[in-house]
Amino acid sequence: MSYTYLTISDQVKIETLLKLDYSIRENAKLLHRAPSTISRELKEVIENQLEKTWSPEKNYRAFVSSCPQFQNYLSLDMTVY
C-alpha cells in the first residue's frame, strides 16, 4: 500500500469539520480521501498528543493518588538528579 500525506490545509479542514461534528466518513467525502486516511491521520495526532503530555511522574502520581494505601508516598520528592 502506498500512503499519501495530507497537506496542512487538509489537516486544518479535518480539525474544523470534526469540531463541527462531521464524521470521519463525511470528512473523507468532502476532502475526496478514503476514510482510512482520515482515521490514520487522527490516530497519529492522538498518539503525538499523548507522547507530549505523558510523563512517568504524572503517571506515578495519578496511580498513587487513586490508591488510598499509597497516599503517604505523594509527599516524596520525585526529582531525578
ABEGO torsion letter per residue (X at the ends): XBBBBBBAAAAAAAAAAAAAGBBAAAAAAAAGBBAAAAAAAAAAAAAAAAAAABBAAAAAAAAAAABAAAAAAAABBABBX
